[in-house]
Amino acid sequence: MKKSEVLRTIADVLKAEIDEYTMKIDVPSWDSLKHIQLIMEVEEKFGVEIPIEKVPDIDSVSVLLGLVGAEEG
């Protein structure tokens, strides 16, 4: 999957302007509920599964991109 598509999905879920360097702490809307919604949306839309033990470690857009294997584009 393309990184640009994943970034667009993340921005849509969070309703915020983000880039690959955005940190969770810098996005007021990225609370615990949005965190779960974000994981579920990315998994469903891109057909990936994020291991449950990794979910608490997702503290930035770049970590999420790495977990789903997003590539340039």
One Martini backbone bead per residue (centre of mass of N, CA, C, O) as a GRO file, in nm:
protein
   73
    1MET     BB    1   0.100   0.033   0.014
    2LYS     BB    2   0.053   0.367   0.025
    3LYS     BB    3   0.147   0.623   0.215
    4SER     BB    4  -0.064   0.837   0.117
    5GLU     BB    5  -0.315   0.664   0.189
    6VAL     BB    6  -0.260   0.635   0.491
    7LEU     BB    7  -0.241   0.934   0.561
    8ARG     BB    8  -0.531   1.001   0.473
    9THR     BB    9  -0.671   0.815   0.675
   10ILE     BB   10  -0.557   0.934   0.932
   11ALA     BB   11  -0.664   1.223   0.887
   12ASP     BB   12  -0.964   1.144   0.876
   13VAL     BB   13  -0.990   1.022   1.158
   14LEU     BB   14  -0.853   1.278   1.315
   15LYS     BB   15  -0.910   1.551   1.190
   16ALA     BB   16  -0.607   1.617   1.069
   17GLU     BB   17  -0.300   1.747   1.025
   18ILE     BB   18  -0.051   1.538   0.873
   19ASP     BB   19   0.249   1.345   0.906
   20GLU     BB   20   0.507   1.119   0.945
   21TYR     BB   21   0.601   1.307   1.217
   22THR     BB   22   0.361   1.274   1.384
   23MET     BB   23   0.247   1.304   1.710
   24LYS     BB   24   0.018   1.218   1.935
   25ILE     BB   25   0.062   1.464   2.136
   26ASP     BB   26  -0.003   1.682   1.883
   27VAL     BB   27  -0.307   1.550   1.881
   28PRO     BB   28  -0.598   1.616   2.034
   29SER     BB   29  -0.783   1.384   1.888
   30TRP     BB   30  -0.567   1.158   1.995
   31ASP     BB   31  -0.721   0.939   2.160
   32SER     BB   32  -0.821   0.638   2.270
   33LEU     BB   33  -1.055   0.611   2.070
   34LYS     BB   34  -0.904   0.699   1.810
   35HIS     BB   35  -0.692   0.481   1.823
   36ILE     BB   36  -0.885   0.244   1.769
   37GLN     BB   37  -1.013   0.354   1.510
   38LEU     BB   38  -0.751   0.369   1.351
   39ILE     BB   39  -0.674   0.073   1.356
   40MET     BB   40  -0.935  -0.038   1.230
   41GLU     BB   41  -0.927   0.121   0.963
   42VAL     BB   42  -0.653   0.025   0.860
   43GLU     BB   43  -0.709  -0.276   0.864
   44GLU     BB   44  -0.959  -0.274   0.678
   45LYS     BB   45  -0.858  -0.104   0.428
   46PHE     BB   46  -0.557  -0.278   0.406
   47GLY     BB   47  -0.544  -0.578   0.517
   48VAL     BB   48  -0.439  -0.565   0.818
   49GLU     BB   49  -0.245  -0.672   1.115
   50ILE     BB   50  -0.221  -0.558   1.439
   51PRO     BB   51  -0.065  -0.627   1.703
   52ILE     BB   52  -0.180  -0.589   2.019
   53GLU     BB   53   0.110  -0.535   2.152
   54LYS     BB   54   0.156  -0.268   1.958
   55VAL     BB   55  -0.062  -0.049   2.012
   56PRO     BB   56   0.076   0.114   2.256
   57ASP     BB   57   0.335   0.200   2.062
   58ILE     BB   58   0.155   0.406   1.909
   59ASP     BB   59   0.302   0.750   1.890
   60SER     BB   60   0.298   0.759   1.566
   61VAL     BB   61   0.286   0.766   1.234
   62SER     BB   62   0.551   0.611   1.171
   63VAL     BB   63   0.482   0.356   1.329
   64LEU     BB   64   0.230   0.282   1.169
   65LEU     BB   65   0.361   0.264   0.893
   66GLY     BB   66   0.554   0.033   0.971
   67LEU     BB   67   0.336  -0.182   1.057
   68VAL     BB   68   0.191  -0.172   0.755
   69GLY     BB   69   0.402  -0.126   0.515
   70ALA     BB   70   0.444   0.145   0.395
   71GLU     BB   71   0.500   0.304   0.086
   72GLU     BB   72   0.605   0.490  -0.135
   73GLY     BB   73   0.339   0.722  -0.288
   0.00000   0.00000   0.00000
